[in-house]
Each structure stands twice: as structure tokens, then as C-alpha cells.
């Protein structure tokens, strides 16, 4: 009777099997030979582990198969688990069997400098690098933490449509598509308007999904397709969402520092600045920001929205996120409530990440009065008919309400210390890139 096959496990779980024989499946990360010994570093998506093949300690055919292996070849290797602090991951396999599954062609990405264009052309393969894996694990952690945060606070997940008949802020930066024989539809730039409807049913709601903006912008902060988590709550005011946004950012930073410290180390991300993130966040009014910008030699006329350069400058003035409130109503979206103490200003907020990363959250208290909302639509040259359902929310039990949206990629870029958001999403869609 043949012996049972070694237990199939993953590299992440090797610590539980020291002294036992197991099987790993994965891809070749590194190969090295030294006399009658062969060294194979394997990756399986959960980590790296070294397998040591000694001639005579596994079938001759298996030992010979090592010579055929190439980088990124897939294989199955069995062996006894041994703790070794010098080995990648702290454990290695004393191999007893090796079975190639597929011998890879010469891998195009080599351990040398490649241009950004080349790496983006090979993004489907670039994801296999340790750095990109670390970024994706941080992204996964942030995504799960967002859901946990809102669930713990009684918010209900509501999936908002991607195909919409109207825009939140005009159609100039939207992707249009033909919706069968019913005319033009747009890829959503935000789930906010639909969340407002859901908030009137469920009280506190959030959505988490892809959004699309056809901005002809080519900065380190812009993508054509990105993910947003958006929250909306009935009876919330601007002050309420300031507190909620502050809590969310602290929650995400704490989660990544506690659960993804190893990934931050691999990314060479200094955890010091993240550890400094704590409440309360500085709160500045737009007018105060203009004064600070002028003093720094970057004066901006009243009424103009802050651009990337201004956000970078302001965010570098603080060691933690800063919240900017009360922008001029004229440079903000039609749905924002005016400040009753100064109707020129909006009850809104932009939350800027420190270290020059700029805006990661934008939100406001929403217009609650039907006639005011109608007037705003006219002022923004938006037709009333497509917004009839949105106006209905002000006809049937309107209440003060507020919400915000947070860009996932911008948050991940900040937490990981990335220079460009294109690394914070698996397959970036940029102004000049739709491949792969």
C-alpha cells in the first residue's frame, strides 16, 4: 500500500507543519545550483519559500526536472518543513518530490530597471512582483476595513447603478454610451444621488464600487476608472460627516499599521508619518487656506477651487490629514447646501492626506429644500426632467442629510507611499492607456 500523499498547504501556513512533510504548489521565483544541491525559491501568492533539492534524496527524474525549470514555471514540490531563519519566509522545504506543471517561456520582466511604459504594457505580469503583491494586499485590507467600519456603525450597503441617465456634476467629464434605443446613458461618476434616495429609506447607507470620469488629466492622482466608497446619512449635518470622515481615516490607518506592517516594510514605507495620524484633524476654512497659500507665495483668487498643486502645498503643512471646509458655493456642485450664516459658502469639506498626497475625501451637507434645489439646477444649466426622481426626495419627507466619497486608490497610494495612483489599482485606466 502506497504512502499517503503529503498534506497540501500554503507557504503562509508552513509554521504549523515544522517537521512534517507537505506539498506546495506555485511558481518559480528564483533558481540556484551548487554542486549536488539545487535551491528553488517558490511563490504561491501567500509568500516565498525555499525548497532544497539534494541529489539522492528524491527520485532521479525529479532531481533532473530542476534543470528544465525557468522563472515563473508552475510546479508542485513536496518535502519536509524545516525552520531556518536564513531562508525566505523563515522556513524551507527539504524536497522529496518535484513535479513541473508548466515550463514558462523566457519571462519578459527581469531583475533590472524597466521603463514605466514597459511595465504598464506588461501589467498582467508585473502584478507577480513582490512590490505589486504588497500593494494589492494593502488595498484588500483597506477595502475590507471600509466595509467593517460602516457595518460597525449601522450603515447598510446599497449597490448603486453604474449606468445612469444623468450626471452628478454635469456631463463634461462622463463616458457616454448608447442605451439600446432609449438614448444616451453615462458611466457613473458617483453613486451619491442614488444613495440619497436609499438614505431616506434606510437612514444610514454606503456604496462601494467603480466610478468613471473622462477627465483629460494626466497627473499622478488621476485615473479614468477608480473605486469609491461613499456614505450618506439622513439627519446628518456637515459637522456629523466631519467626525465620520475623521473616524474612517483613523480606522483605516490603524488597520493597515496593525495588519499589513510586513507589506509596508517591503514597500519601504516609513510608518512614522502614519503613526502620527490621530484625532483631532486640523480644520481650516477655505478663506484661511487662501491666506496660508498667499503667505507661501501661491496666492489663489477667492472663488477658485484648489488644484493639485495647492492641495499638495497645504497637505505638507501638517503631520496629519487636514479638513478644509466652506468653499465658495460657486465652485462646487449644485447639490451642496449653502451656509446659512454666509450664503456665498457651501457646507462642504475636502479632506487632504498629509505628505503632499492631497484630497482623498470630498463631502457636503446636501440641499434639503425643493425650490432651492430647482434653482441650483438652473444655475448649473442642468435640465430638470432627468432629475425629477431626485427632486421627489425633497417632496416626500425631506430632511437634512449629508455624505462624502473617498477615493480608494488615493488612500492606498498614500498609505503605501506610492508616487502615482496607477500602482494602487490592478489594471489602471489612464488618459493614454486602455491595455491590458
N, C-alpha and C positions, 0 to 999 in steps of 0.2 A: 504493500500500500504506500503510495507516494505521500511525501510530507505535505502538509497544508501550505498553500501559498502565503508568503509573508503578508502581514497586515498592510493594506493600502492606507496611506496617510498623507499629510501635507507637511511642508517644511516648517510652517508655523507651529505645528504640534510635536515636533521631534523631541522636545524636552521631556515629554511624557513617556517616551519609549527608549530611554537610555538602557543599553544592554540587550535590547530586543531587536529582532530582525523585522524590517519593514520594507515596503515598496513605495517609491516616489515616482511620479510622472511629471514631466515638464520639458524644458528646452535647455539646450547647451548655452551657458553664459561664458564659459572660459575653458580652455583645454591646455594641458601641460604634461610633458613626459620627462621622466628622469630614470634612466636605466630600465629596470624591470617593473617600475611603478608608474602608473598613469593617474593623473589628477583631473577630475572633471567637476567643474562648478555648475550646478543645476539651478535653474529658477523655475518656480511653478506658480507665480502670481502671489504667493504668500510670503516669499523670502528667497534667500540664497542658501545653498548647502553644498558642501564639497563631498564628492564621492572619491574614495581612494581605491584604485584597482591594482592589486598585486598579482603578478603572474603566478599561476599555480593555485590561487585562492578562489578562482571562479573558472567556469568552463573555458577552454582554449578559444572556442569560437566567439564567446562573449568578450574575452580579452582582445581578440583580434578586431572585433567590431569597433573598438575605440578608434582605430586608425581611420575608419571611414567617416567618423563624425566631423561635422562642420558647425560653425557658430549658428545657433538658432535651430539646429536639428532637434526634432522631438524624440523623446525616448522614455523608457521605463528602466529604472535601476533599483535593485534590491540589495539590502545589506544590513549589517548590524550597526545600530546607532551608538556613537561614542561622543562624549563631551570633550571638546577641545577648544579652548579659548582662542587659539590662533586661527581657527577655521572661520570662514564667513558664517555669521549667524551663531557661532559658538558650538556647533555640532557638526560632525561629519559621519559619513557612511563608509564602513568597511565593506566594499562591494562584494557580493556573492553572485550577482547576475546582472547582465546588461542587455537590453533589447531595444535597438533603434526602431522607431516608428516611422519617421520620415527624415531623409537626409536632405537638408536645406541647400539650395543653391548659394553661391557666394553672397553674403549679406551686404547690402549696399551701404549701411551705416557702420563705419569703422571707428575705433577709438582715436579719433583725430578731430581737428576743427572742421566743421561743415558750416556752410553759409545758411542763414535763416531760410532763404528760398528753397534750398535743397531739403532741409529738414521738414519744411511745411509740405513740399511735394511728396515726401515720404512719411507724412504724419501717421499713417496707419501702421508703420513700423517703428517710428520714433517713440510711440507710446510704450514700447517694451523697455525703454531705458529706465534705470533706477530713479532718475530725477523725475521723469514724467509719471512713473508709477506713484511716487511720493505725492506729487501734486494731486493726482486723481484720488488718492486716499484721503487727503485733507479735504478735497471737495466733497467726497462722500460723507465725511464726518460733519462738515458744515450743513449739508443737506438734511441729514438725519437730526442734527441738533435743532435746526429750524422747526422741523415737524414736532419734535419733543417740546420745544419752548411753547409753541402755540397750543398744543394739546394740553399741556400742564396748566394753561391759563384759560381754558374753556373755549378756545376758538375752534370752529368747525371748518374742516377743509371743504372748499367748494371749487369744483373744476369749472373754470370759465372758458368760453369758446375761443378758438384760435381764428376761425373765420368770422368776421364781423361786418355789418353793413355800414358802420360809422367809425370814426376815429375819436380818441380821447382829446387830441390836441391838434385837430386839422389833419389833412391827408397828404401834406407835402413830403413827409418822411415815412410814408407807408408803402408796403408792397401790395400792389393791386393784382387781382386775379378775376377772371370771368367766372361767375357763379351760375353755371348752366345757362338758362335763358332768363335769369332774373336780374341780370346786370352785373355791376362791379361789386366785388367783396374785397375785404382787406385782411391781410395777416395782422393779427392783434399786436398792438404796441403796449397793451396793458389790459389786465383783467378788471381794472378798478370800477368802471361803471357797472359791470355786472355784479361785482362784489357789493356795491352799494345796495343793489336790489336784494341780494342774499342777506345783507345785514339787517334789512327791515323785516326779514323772516326769522333769522336765527340769532340776531343780536351781535355776536362776535364771529367773524369769519376770516378765512385767509385762503389764498390760492398760491400754487407753486407750479410754474410751467414756463415754456419757452415764449419769448416775445421777439418781435421783429421790427427793426427800424432802418429804413432806407436812407440813413444819413450819409451824405458823401463826405465822410470824415475819416481821416487816416491817422488818428492819434493812438497812443498806447492804451487808451481807455475805451476804445470803441470797437464794437462788433456789430455785424448785421443781424445776427441771431444770438440771443443770450437768454439766460434764465433769471426770472424774478420771483421773489416771494413777496406777496402783497397782503396787507392786513387792513381790515375795515371794521369799525365798530359803531353801533348805534349808541347815542348819548355820549360819545367821546368828544372831547374838545381838543384844541391844539395842545394844551398842557398835558392831557392824557397821553397823546401819542408821543410827545417828547419823552415822557417817562418810559413808555413801552419800547421805543426805539433804543433808548439808553440801556434798558434791561436786556434787550435782544443782543446787542453788540457785546456787552459784558459776558453774557451766557455763551456766545459763540467763541469768544477769545478763551474763556476758561476751559471750554470743552476741548478745543484744539490743543491747548497747552497741556492738558491732562491726558488726552488720549492719543495725540499724534506728535509727541515730543521727538520720537525717533525719526519721523519724516522731516520735521523741521531741522533736525541736525543734519540729515542727509542733504537738505537743500541749503545748508549753511545759513539758515535764517537765525539771526540773533534774537533769542527770546526776550531779551531785556525790554525793548520797547513795547512788546505785547504784554509783558508782566506789569507794565506801568498803567495799563488801561483799567481805570476804576471810576466809579461814580463819585461825585457828580462830574459830568462833562461840562466844559465851558459853554456858555450860551451867549451869543452875540446877536444883536440886531443888525440888519443889513446896513443901516447908517453907520454903525460903529465899525463895521468891516471896511466901508469906504474910507473912513478916517485912518485905519491901520494900513490900508493899501497905499493911500496918499503918502503917509509917513515913510513907507518902504520904497517910494519912488515909482509906484504903479497905480497912479490915480485912475479912477473909473468914474464916468459921469453918472449921476443919480438917474435911475430908471433902466440901466443896463444890467442884464443878468451877468453873474460871474462866469467867466470862461475857465478852461482848464488851467491856464497859467495863473490866474488869480486864486483858484482853489488850491493849487499846489503851494503857492506862497503863504496863504492863510493857514493851511494844514501843517506847515512846517513851523508855525509859531507856537505850537502846543505839543505836549508829550502824550496827549490822548485825543480821542475824537472831539471835534467841536461842532456845535449845532448853531446854524445861522438861521434866524427867523425874521419875519416881517419884511420880506422883499416887496418892492413895488408891485401892485396888482397888475400894472400894465405889461409886465414882462413875464407874467405867469398864466397858467391855464384858466379857461373860462369857469371851471367848476370850483375854484377856490373862494372861500368865504373872506369877505373884507373885514379888516379890523374895525370894530365899532368905534374905537377911540380915534382912529385916523383912517378913513375910507380909502385913502390912496394906497394903503398897505394890505397885504394878504396875510391871513393867519396860516402861515406855511413854515416849513423847515427843510433845510438841506443839512444832512449830517456828513461831515467830512472826516475821512480817516486820516490819522497823522502820518508823518514821514513823507509828506508830499503826495499821498495817494488820492486825495480829493474826495469828491462826492461818492458815497456808497448807498445813501438813503435819501429819498425825497418824499415829502408828505404834506398834508394840509388838513385843515377843517374844511368841510365841503359846504357849498351853498345849500341852505335848507329851505329858502323861500322860493316859491314858484315864479313869481314875477321877476325877481332878481335874476334867476337862472335864465329866464327867457331873454331878458335884456342882455345878459352876458353872451348868449349865443349870437345875438345880433351884432354886438360889439366885435366879436371874433369872426364875423362873416360866415357863420355856420348855419345851415338850413335847420329849421325846427322839426320838420317832418321825421327825419331819421331818428331824432331824439325824443319822439313822442312818449315812448315807454319810459325813458329816463325822467322826463317831466312828470309822468304819473307818480313817481316816488314822492314828489312834492305835493301831490293832490290827495294822497290817501295816507294820512298819518305821518307826515314829515316830522323828523326830529333832528336836533343837532347830531352830526356824525363826522367822523374823521378817520383818516387812514394814511398808510405810506407804502412805498415799494422799495425793496432792497435788491440791488443787482448782485447776483451770486458770484459772477466772475470777478467783479471788482473787489468783493470781500475776500475771495480766495487769493487773488493777486496780492492784496495787502498782507494777509496772514502768512503767505508763503514768501513774501519779499520778492515777488516777480516784477520784472521791468515792463511787461506787456501782458494784457489780459488774454492774448491769443494762447498762452500756455495753460490758462485756467479752465479751458473747455476742451473736451476730447478732439473735436473736429471744428476748428474756428472758421467762421464765415466772415471774410473781410471785404473791404471795398474792392479789392482786386483778386479775390480768391474764393472759388466755389469747389475746389478739388483738393484732396479727395473727398 
